[in-house]
Amino acid sequence: MLARITLTSALALTASAAQAEMNFNRIVSFPVVMNMAAGEDMMRESSPEIIDVTADGMTLVYTDSPLSVLGRIDITDPRDPKPLGNIALPGEPTSVAVIGQTAFVGVNTSESYVAPSGLLKSFDVATGAETGSCDLGGQPDSVAKAPDGSFLAVAIENERDEDLNDGMIPQLPAGDLVLIDLKDGALDCASLKHVALTGLAEIAPTDPEPEYVDINAEGETVVTLQENNHIVVVGRDGTVLSHFSAGAVDLEGIDATDERGALIFTESQMGRKREPDAVKWVDADHFATANEGDYEGGSRGWTIFNQDGTVVYESGVSFEHAIVQIGHYPDKRSDSKGVEPESVTAATYGEDRLIFVGAERASVVGVYDAADLANPVLKQLLPSGVGPEGYVTIPSRGLLVSANEKDLIEDKGARAHVMIYEYQDAPAAYPQLTSAGADELIGWGAISGMVADEGGVVWAVSDSFYGFQPSIFKIDTTQVPARIVDVIRITRNGHPAQKLDLEGITLDGKGGFYVASEGRTERLIPHAIYHVAADGSIRNLKGEIGIPAELAAVEKRFGFEGITRIGDTLWMAIQREWKDDPKNHVKLVSYNLETKEWGAVHYPKAEPATGWVGLSEIVAHGDYVYVIERDNQHDFRAVTKQIFRIPLAEMQPAPLGGPLPVVTKELVRDLLPDLTATGGYVLDKVEGLAIFPDGTAWVSTDNDGVDDHSGETMFFNVGSIADPKS
């Protein structure tokens, strides 16, 4: 059955958030760099990929390819995971399966693509001691364990050289499947059997490249041949029981164009090959595939097959559309494979049969109620770290665990994490903002500045990541989760306005808006204020306010971050020091709409421990002006994510070009506890603040358009801003 619409899933997601029922909520995030021994260089890349758990559910074991180690985490207390250190390996680990207290890991020892080699090793998880090793005769990828612990299956991929012949196959040697028995829980290398998979696929039949394996209770192994777009089912004795093409899907209502900075879901890809990656049995006769795609395919969804090849369920674009609605769509992957579902697993929690589908590029996992395999229902979308690769279910403890492989240390971004979720009788904590239920599919991301309006409405702008689609989003904060109910596209002469980097928005008091654009001279983006009508149009010349010569002479890249209106005066926060500012002082710049006069005061910001500290928002309310002060640090390295207030009486601007008065500030709220309240790591960009007349304040984070980012947007109510809380 093809899922053509998202209404059922949208309603299910709404219900999960609005009422108490069984839901998964993230309870903790563990940065895997903490598994490095004392004295090791923590600036090295570390990456948890495939993950499993000991039989008692107390110890996680994961592969870490960059470090060539097997990592271990003690989750006796799942809310307080402890590092157990790494086990060194003689090559790149590709997969791990744990039986009892023994970890079986595939190790790639290949010297070249034409001379692949690998080992299957076993380790005592508690001690780290090696207990066995078998030569696999090729390069391993996935490792799977039989439910009864009697044998293992290993996909021998013998992967191709992507730089040779544009990565096209065949490229020999061919891959195959290895089956190996366990005796008393130990590897029996003498039983190792190679199962040939050549001659089965229509695509490159001489060069099968097995990607992923799983074993059902009958001892039958299902194998995906991703590059061959083929699936094979093999019996316990190595007999091929069935095989068939993974087929193709017609995709309509997608964004298939990159490098335009706009979310436009009006395109199609017909006959798109599934090219599945992960595969998981959901019962003795059916398995699910995550259709990530490789060099020719990727259908952006997932499928349930009968082992005879019959398609029982096809998600089509419904999974991706649900991801679009929560702001996790990776626009830079539009011309490739979109959200890239890469992982799939399944388990029964109590009486609930669930299927979990991980989208690598969107950094989310979909939780489906699979009571009816022909009509699974999307219950939740869970936030994950950057690039989720592997998942493990622990139904006995009500836990789900994700391994997120992307370590952004070289880009000064978030480190790689393992995240733990608990199945709770509680509302879903995520998403906190969605466009589900809108009259059209509204894609969104990179939320920056905000302003409160009547009726619980917050207006928010997105920044220059969507440079060809500058937008103002209407958010209804009275719903749970908060809802994007409409969008206004900003235009000039009827076309999308260009050369904007919107970082602030305020009401003009007449139904329109003033927006602040952060300039970047080398890209010909001016520092400016724009007057936007209710329909999104900018009046040429009269609607554009450029900075004066006194500011232009000292400008730098990090400019306007937020705008607020006090009577006839607009105030803008400049994020970081410009050329004439004293160290750790930034300008709050004023512009009088009636007199056209500019002025400024100085704001004293914190001395950064690492990186930089700057301002991200400015909002006037009552007798104070509120600002967000933040550093550019992520996760456990973050120090400064705070709201301060300045007495309105001190906002007396002096002329530009001369000495500026320095205002005083008072801490209103430290946001670090809020940013970890949903079990995630601290996100770096706290960008938006909106304050209603009664003092109720909302805070938002910027997800960078899901580019080298988990895509997670936090949008939360901090209560009354009138009562300072440190």
C-alpha positions in Angstrom: 0.0 0.0 0.0 1.3 3.4 -1.0 1.0 6.2 1.6 0.0 9.1 -0.5 -1.1 11.6 2.1 0.1 12.7 5.5 -3.2 13.5 7.2 -3.4 10.3 9.3 0.2 10.7 10.5 -0.2 14.4 11.2 -3.2 13.7 13.3 -1.4 10.9 15.2 1.6 13.2 15.8 -0.8 15.9 17.1 -2.5 13.5 19.4 0.8 12.3 20.8 1.8 15.8 21.7 -1.5 16.9 23.1 -2.3 14.2 25.6 -0.6 11.8 27.9 -0.1 8.4 26.3 2.9 6.1 25.6 5.6 8.1 23.9 9.3 8.1 23.5 11.2 11.0 25.0 14.9 11.6 25.0 16.4 11.5 28.5 20.1 12.0 27.9 22.8 12.6 25.3 26.3 11.1 25.8 29.3 12.7 23.9 31.4 9.7 22.9 34.6 11.7 23.2 34.2 11.0 26.9 35.2 7.4 26.2 38.8 8.5 25.4 41.3 7.7 28.0 42.9 10.4 30.2 45.6 12.2 28.2 44.2 11.3 24.8 43.7 14.1 22.2 40.0 14.9 22.5 40.2 17.0 19.3 40.4 13.9 17.2 37.3 12.8 15.3 35.1 10.2 17.1 32.1 8.6 15.5 29.5 6.1 17.0 28.0 4.2 14.1 26.5 0.7 14.6 25.4 0.1 18.2 24.1 -2.9 20.2 23.6 -3.8 23.9 24.5 -6.6 26.2 21.8 -9.2 27.1 21.1 -7.6 30.4 20.5 -4.2 28.7 23.1 -2.5 30.8 26.0 -1.9 28.5 26.0 -0.3 25.1 28.7 -1.3 22.5 29.3 0.8 19.4 31.7 0.9 16.5 33.9 4.0 16.1 35.5 4.0 12.6 37.8 7.1 12.8 39.4 5.8 16.0 39.4 2.1 15.0 37.9 1.2 18.3 34.9 -0.4 19.9 33.3 1.9 22.5 31.4 0.9 25.6 28.9 2.9 27.7 27.4 1.8 31.1 23.7 2.6 31.1 22.9 0.9 34.5 21.3 4.3 35.2 20.1 5.4 31.7 19.8 9.0 32.8 23.5 9.1 33.8 25.5 7.0 31.3 29.1 6.3 32.2 32.1 5.9 29.9 33.7 2.4 30.0 36.4 3.2 27.5 37.4 1.9 24.1 38.7 -1.4 22.8 41.5 -1.0 20.2 41.0 -2.9 16.9 43.4 -3.8 14.1 41.4 -1.9 11.5 38.1 -0.1 10.8 35.1 -1.6 12.6 32.1 -1.8 10.3 29.4 -3.4 12.5 28.8 -5.1 15.8 26.4 -7.6 17.3 26.3 -8.6 21.0 25.2 -11.9 22.3 25.1 -12.2 26.1 28.3 -10.4 27.2 30.2 -11.0 24.0 30.6 -8.5 21.2 31.2 -9.7 17.6 32.7 -7.0 15.4 33.5 -6.9 11.7 36.8 -5.3 11.0 37.9 -4.0 7.6 41.6 -4.7 7.1 41.6 -4.1 3.3 44.8 -2.7 1.7 42.9 -1.7 -1.5 39.6 -2.0 -3.2 40.9 -4.8 -5.4 42.4 -6.8 -2.5 39.7 -6.6 0.2 40.1 -8.4 3.5 38.6 -8.5 6.9 38.1 -10.2 10.2 35.3 -11.2 12.5 36.5 -10.7 16.1 34.9 -11.4 19.4 35.5 -9.5 22.7 34.4 -9.9 26.3 32.5 -6.6 26.8 33.3 -6.4 30.5 37.0 -6.9 30.3 37.7 -5.9 26.7 39.7 -9.1 26.2 39.7 -10.7 22.7 38.1 -14.1 22.7 38.1 -15.1 19.1 39.0 -14.1 15.5 38.1 -15.5 12.1 39.4 -14.5 8.6 36.4 -13.5 6.5 38.1 -13.5 3.2 36.7 -10.1 2.2 35.6 -6.7 3.5 32.8 -6.9 6.0 29.9 -4.5 6.3 26.9 -5.5 8.4 26.9 -8.2 11.1 23.7 -9.8 12.4 23.0 -12.3 15.1 20.4 -15.1 15.0 17.7 -14.6 17.6 18.6 -17.9 19.3 22.3 -17.0 19.3 23.3 -20.0 17.3 25.0 -18.2 14.4 26.0 -14.9 12.8 25.6 -13.6 9.3 28.1 -11.1 7.8 27.6 -9.1 4.6 30.9 -9.1 2.7 30.5 -6.0 0.6 33.9 -5.7 -1.1 32.9 -2.1 -1.7 33.6 -0.3 -5.0 36.0 2.5 -5.6 33.7 5.6 -6.0 36.5 7.4 -7.9 36.8 4.6 -10.6 34.4 4.8 -13.5 32.3 7.4 -11.6 31.6 4.7 -9.1 29.7 2.5 -11.5 29.6 -1.3 -10.9 30.6 -4.0 -11.7 33.9 -3.6 -9.9 35.3 -7.0 -8.9 35.9 -8.8 -6.7 32.3 -9.5 -5.9 30.8 -9.5 -2.5 29.0 -12.4 -0.8 27.4 -13.6 2.4 29.2 -15.3 5.2 27.4 -17.6 7.8 29.4 -18.7 10.8 28.3 -20.9 13.7 28.7 -20.2 17.4 29.7 -23.0 19.8 29.0 -22.3 23.4 28.8 -18.7 22.5 32.3 -18.7 20.8 33.2 -18.3 17.2 33.5 -21.5 15.2 35.8 -20.5 12.4 35.8 -24.0 10.9 32.0 -23.6 10.2 32.4 -20.5 8.1 30.4 -20.7 4.9 30.4 -18.4 1.9 27.1 -18.0 0.1 27.5 -16.7 -3.4 25.1 -14.0 -4.5 26.3 -13.6 -8.1 23.9 -14.0 -11.0 20.8 -12.8 -9.1 20.5 -9.1 -9.6 19.5 -7.5 -12.9 22.0 -4.7 -12.2 25.7 -5.8 -12.3 24.9 -9.5 -11.5 28.6 -10.3 -11.5 29.3 -7.9 -8.7 26.8 -8.1 -5.8 27.6 -5.6 -3.0 25.8 -6.8 0.1 25.0 -3.9 2.4 23.0 -5.1 5.4 21.8 -8.3 6.9 19.2 -9.5 9.4 18.1 -12.9 10.7 14.6 -14.0 11.7 13.4 -16.5 14.2 13.4 -19.2 11.5 17.1 -18.7 10.9 16.5 -17.0 7.5 18.8 -14.2 6.5 17.7 -11.2 4.5 20.4 -9.4 2.6 20.2 -6.0 0.8 22.4 -5.5 -2.2 22.1 -1.7 -2.2 24.0 -0.8 -5.4 22.3 -3.7 -7.2 18.9 -2.6 -6.0 18.2 -6.2 -5.0 17.1 -8.2 -2.0 18.0 -11.8 -1.2 16.6 -14.2 1.4 18.9 -17.1 2.4 18.1 -20.2 4.4 20.0 -21.4 7.5 21.9 -23.9 5.3 22.9 -21.2 2.8 20.2 -21.9 0.2 18.8 -18.9 -1.6 15.1 -19.1 -0.8 14.0 -16.0 -2.8 15.4 -12.9 -4.5 13.9 -10.0 -6.2 14.5 -6.4 -7.4 13.9 -3.8 -4.7 11.9 -1.9 -7.3 11.2 1.7 -7.8 8.9 4.4 -6.5 7.3 7.4 -8.2 7.9 10.5 -6.1 5.7 13.5 -6.5 5.6 16.7 -4.4 9.3 16.8 -3.6 12.1 19.4 -3.8 14.6 18.0 -6.2 16.7 21.1 -6.9 19.8 22.1 -4.9 21.6 25.5 -4.5 18.6 27.8 -4.7 18.0 28.4 -1.0 14.2 27.7 -1.2 11.9 25.0 -0.1 9.6 24.3 -3.0 7.9 20.9 -3.0 6.4 20.9 -6.5 8.8 18.6 -8.3 8.9 14.9 -9.0 11.2 11.9 -9.7 9.5 9.1 -11.5 10.7 5.5 -11.2 13.2 6.3 -8.5 15.1 3.1 -7.5 14.8 2.2 -3.8 18.4 1.0 -3.3 17.8 0.0 0.3 20.4 0.1 3.0 19.2 -1.3 6.3 16.7 -4.1 6.5 14.9 -5.6 9.5 12.6 -8.5 10.0 9.3 -7.5 11.6 7.9 -11.0 11.8 8.8 -14.4 10.3 7.5 -13.4 6.8 7.9 -9.6 6.5 10.8 -7.2 6.7 11.2 -3.4 6.4 13.8 -1.6 4.4 15.2 1.9 4.7 15.6 3.2 1.1 18.6 5.4 1.4 19.8 5.1 -2.2 23.3 5.1 -3.6 24.5 6.4 -6.9 21.3 6.1 -9.0 18.5 5.8 -6.5 17.1 6.6 -3.1 13.3 6.9 -2.8 13.3 9.0 0.4 11.1 6.6 2.3 10.8 3.0 3.6 9.0 -0.2 2.6 7.6 -3.3 4.1 8.1 -6.4 1.9 6.8 -10.0 2.1 9.8 -12.3 1.7 8.3 -13.3 -1.6 8.9 -9.8 -2.9 5.4 -8.5 -2.6 5.2 -4.9 -1.4 2.9 -4.7 1.7 3.5 -1.0 2.4 5.3 1.8 0.8 5.7 5.2 2.6 6.2 7.1 -0.6 6.8 10.8 0.2 4.8 10.7 3.4 7.8 10.2 5.7 9.7 13.0 4.1 6.7 15.3 4.2 6.3 14.7 7.9 10.0 15.6 8.4 9.5 18.8 6.3 6.7 19.9 8.7 9.0 19.8 11.8 11.7 21.8 10.1 14.2 19.0 9.6 14.3 19.0 5.8 17.9 19.2 4.5 17.5 21.5 1.5 21.1 21.1 0.4 20.3 17.4 -0.3 17.3 18.2 -2.5 19.0 17.2 -5.8 20.3 14.0 -4.2 18.3 11.8 -1.9 16.5 14.1 0.4 16.2 13.0 4.0 18.0 9.7 3.2 16.3 7.0 5.4 19.3 4.8 6.2 18.4 2.7 9.3 15.4 0.7 10.3 14.7 -1.5 13.3 11.7 -3.0 15.0 10.6 -4.2 18.4 7.6 -4.8 20.6 7.2 -2.6 23.7 4.5 -4.1 25.9 1.7 -4.7 23.4 2.9 -2.1 20.9 4.7 -3.4 17.8 6.8 -0.5 16.6 9.1 0.2 13.6 11.8 2.8 13.9 13.0 4.5 10.7 16.1 6.8 10.9 16.7 9.6 8.4 20.4 10.2 8.2 20.4 13.7 6.6 17.4 14.9 8.6 18.7 13.6 11.9 15.4 12.2 13.1 13.9 8.8 13.8 10.3 8.1 12.9 8.3 5.8 15.3 5.6 3.9 13.6 2.8 1.8 15.1 2.9 -1.3 13.0 -0.1 -3.2 14.4 -1.3 -3.3 10.8 1.7 -3.9 8.5 -0.3 -2.7 5.5 -1.1 0.6 7.3 1.6 1.6 9.8 0.9 4.9 11.5 3.6 7.5 12.2 3.3 8.2 16.0 6.4 10.4 16.6 9.4 12.0 15.1 12.3 12.0 17.6 15.2 14.4 17.4 18.6 12.8 17.1 22.2 13.9 16.9 23.9 14.7 13.6 23.8 11.8 11.1 22.1 9.0 13.0 23.6 5.7 11.7 22.5 2.9 14.1 19.8 2.2 16.6 19.2 -0.4 19.3 16.0 -1.2 21.0 15.8 -2.4 24.7 12.1 -3.2 25.2 12.9 -4.9 28.6 13.9 -1.5 30.0 11.6 0.7 27.8 14.6 2.2 26.1 15.6 3.2 22.5 19.2 4.3 21.7 20.6 6.1 18.7 24.2 6.3 17.5 24.9 9.6 15.6 28.0 9.4 13.6 28.7 13.0 12.6 31.5 14.6 14.6 31.8 18.3 13.5 35.0 19.1 15.5 36.8 20.3 12.4 34.0 22.8 11.7 33.9 23.8 15.4 30.5 22.2 15.6 28.7 19.7 17.8 30.5 16.5 18.8 29.1 13.0 18.0 26.6 11.7 20.6 24.8 8.5 21.6 21.2 9.4 22.6 18.9 7.5 24.9 15.1 7.6 24.8 12.5 6.2 27.3 9.0 4.9 26.5 6.9 6.9 28.9 3.3 7.5 29.8 3.7 11.1 29.0 3.2 13.7 26.2 5.8 13.8 23.4 8.3 16.5 24.2 9.2 16.9 20.5 8.6 18.6 18.1 8.1 22.0 19.8 7.3 23.7 16.6 5.5 22.2 13.5 3.7 23.3 10.4 1.5 20.1 10.4 -2.2 20.9 9.8 -1.5 24.0 7.6 -3.5 24.3 4.4 -0.3 23.6 2.4 3.0 21.9 3.0 5.1 24.6 4.6 8.8 23.9 4.9 10.8 25.9 7.3 14.1 26.2 9.2 16.8 28.6 10.3 14.4 30.6 12.5 16.1 33.7 13.8 14.3 36.8 15.0 10.8 36.9 16.5 8.1 39.3 17.7 4.9 38.7 19.7 1.5 39.9 18.4 -2.1 39.6 19.6 -3.9 36.3 20.2 -0.9 34.3 21.1 0.7 34.8 17.7 4.5 35.0 17.2 6.0 36.2 13.9 9.4 34.8 13.0 11.8 35.2 10.2 14.3 32.7 8.6 17.8 33.8 7.8 19.9 33.8 4.6 20.1 30.0 4.4 16.9 30.3 2.4 18.2 33.3 0.5 15.8 32.8 -2.4 12.8 32.5 -0.2 12.9 35.1 2.6 9.9 34.5 4.8 7.9 35.6 7.8 6.2 32.7 9.6 3.0 33.1 11.6 3.2 30.9 14.7 0.2 30.0 16.9 1.7 29.5 20.4 -1.7 28.6 21.9 -1.4 25.1 20.4 0.7 22.2 21.6 3.1 22.0 19.9 3.2 25.5 18.6 2.0 25.7 15.0 3.2 27.5 11.9 -0.2 28.3 10.5 0.8 30.6 7.6 3.8 32.1 5.8 4.4 35.5 4.2 7.0 35.5 1.4 9.0 38.8 1.3 9.0 40.3 -2.2 10.3 43.2 -4.3 8.2 44.0 -7.4 6.4 40.7 -7.1 9.6 38.6 -6.9 11.4 37.0 -4.0 13.5 39.8 -2.4 17.3 39.1 -2.7 20.4 40.1 -0.7 18.7 39.7 2.7 19.9 37.9 5.8 16.9 38.4 8.1 17.9 38.3 11.8 15.2 40.4 13.4 11.6 41.4 13.1 9.3 43.9 14.9 5.7 45.2 14.3 5.2 48.5 12.7 1.9 49.1 14.5 0.0 49.3 11.2 -0.2 45.6 10.3 3.2 45.4 8.7 6.8 44.8 9.9 10.3 46.2 10.2 12.9 43.5 9.6 16.7 43.7 10.2 19.1 42.3 7.8 22.6 41.4 8.8 25.0 42.5 6.1 28.0 40.8 4.6 29.9 43.2 2.4 32.0 40.6 0.4 28.7 39.0 -0.7 27.1 42.4 -1.5 24.5 42.0 1.3 23.9 45.4 3.0 23.4 46.0 6.6 19.9 47.4 6.5 16.3 47.8 7.8 13.4 47.0 5.6 9.7 48.0 6.0 7.6 45.1 4.9 3.9 45.4 4.2 1.4 42.8 5.5 1.5 41.1 2.1 5.3 40.7 2.3 6.1 43.5 -0.2 9.0 45.9 0.3 8.5 49.3 -1.1 11.5 50.2 -3.1 13.6 53.0 -1.7 11.0 54.1 0.8 10.9 50.7 2.4 14.7 50.4 2.6 16.8 52.0 5.3 20.6 51.7 4.9 23.1 52.3 7.6 24.7 55.8 7.7 28.3 56.6 6.7 29.4 56.6 10.3 28.5 52.9 10.7 29.5 51.9 7.2 33.0 53.1 7.9 33.5 50.8 10.8 31.2 47.8 9.8 32.2 44.2 10.0 30.5 41.0 9.1 28.6 40.3 12.3 25.9 43.0 12.2 22.2 43.4 13.1 20.8 40.6 15.2 17.4 41.6 16.3 15.2 44.7 16.0 12.6 46.2 18.3 10.4 49.3 18.2 10.0 51.8 21.1 7.6 54.5 19.9 9.1 56.1 16.8 12.5 54.6 17.4 13.9 51.3 16.1 16.7 49.6 18.1 19.0 47.0 16.6 21.6 44.9 18.4 24.9 44.4 16.6 26.1 41.0 17.3 29.9 41.5 17.8 32.4 44.3 18.1 32.9 46.5 15.0 36.1 48.3 14.3 35.6 51.2 16.7 34.2 49.3 19.6 36.1 48.6 22.9 36.8 45.0 23.6 33.7 43.1 24.8 31.4 46.0 24.0 28.9 46.0 21.2 26.5 48.7 19.9 22.8 48.9 20.4 21.9 51.1 17.5 18.9 53.4 17.3 17.1 54.9 14.3 14.3 57.5 14.7 11.7 57.0 12.0 10.5 60.6 12.2 13.8 62.5 12.5 15.9 59.9 10.5 18.6 60.3 13.2 20.9 57.5 14.1 22.6 56.9 17.5 23.9 54.2 19.8 24.8 53.0 23.2 27.4 50.4 24.2 26.4 47.1 25.8 29.0 45.3 27.9 29.1 41.6 26.9 30.9 38.6 28.6 34.5 37.7 28.0 34.4 34.5 26.0 36.2 31.5 27.5 36.4 29.9 24.1 35.3 31.2 20.7 33.2 34.4 20.8 30.3 35.9 22.6 27.7 38.2 21.0 24.1 39.3 21.0 21.3 37.5 19.1 18.1 39.3 19.8 16.7 42.5 21.3 13.1 43.0 22.6 11.5 46.0 24.4 9.0 45.2 27.1 7.7 47.4 29.9 10.5 49.3 31.6 13.3 47.2 30.1 15.0 46.1 26.9 15.8 42.4 26.8 18.7 40.9 24.9 20.0 37.4 24.3 23.7 37.0 24.9 25.3 33.8 23.8 28.6 32.2 22.8 29.1 30.1 19.7 29.8 26.9 21.6 27.9 23.6 21.4 27.1 20.7 23.8 29.3 20.4 27.0 31.5 23.2 25.9 28.7 25.9 26.0 29.0 28.5 28.7 26.9 31.6 27.8 23.3 31.3 26.7 21.5 34.0 28.7 18.8 36.6 28.7 19.7 40.0 30.2 17.7 43.2 30.6 18.6 46.8 30.4 16.7 49.6 32.1 14.7 51.5 29.4 15.8 54.8 31.1 19.4 54.0 30.1 18.6 53.6 26.4 19.6 57.2 25.6 21.5 57.1 22.3 24.5 59.3 21.7 25.6 60.4 18.2 27.6 58.0 16.2 31.3 58.6 15.8 31.9 59.7 19.3 31.9 58.3 22.8 28.9 56.1 23.6 27.3 55.6 27.0 27.6 52.1 28.5 24.3 50.7 29.7 24.0 48.3 32.7 22.6 44.8 32.5 20.8 42.4 34.8 20.6 38.7 34.3 17.1 37.5 33.8 17.5 33.8 32.9 20.3 31.4 32.3 19.1 29.3 29.3 21.5 26.3 29.7 19.0 24.3 31.8 16.2 25.0 29.3 18.5 23.9 26.4 19.1 20.5 28.0 15.6 20.0 29.4 14.7 17.6 26.6 17.7 15.4 27.0 19.7 16.8 24.1 23.0 18.6 24.0 23.2 22.4 24.1 22.5 24.0 20.7 24.7 26.9 19.9 22.4 29.4 18.3 19.8 30.8 20.7 18.4 33.4 18.2 14.8 34.3 18.9 13.0 36.0 21.8 9.3 37.1 21.8 7.6 38.7 24.8 3.8 39.1 25.1 2.1 42.0 26.9 1.6 39.9 30.0 5.4 39.2 30.2 5.2 35.6 28.8 8.4 35.0 26.8 9.2 32.4 24.1 12.7 31.5 23.0 13.8 29.7 19.8 17.0 28.3 18.3 18.3 28.4 14.8 18.9 25.0 13.1 21.1 26.4 10.3 18.8 24.9 7.6 19.9 21.4 8.7 23.3 21.9 7.2 25.9 20.3 9.4 23.3 20.5 12.1 20.9 18.1 13.8 18.0 20.1 12.5 16.6 20.4 16.0 14.7 23.6 16.7 13.8 24.4 20.3 10.8 26.7 20.7 9.8 27.0 24.3 7.9 29.1 26.8 10.1 30.4 29.7 7.1 31.9 31.7 7.0 35.4 32.9 10.1 37.4 31.9 9.2 40.0 34.6 10.8 37.8 37.4 14.6 37.4 36.8 15.7 33.8 37.2 19.4 32.9 37.1 
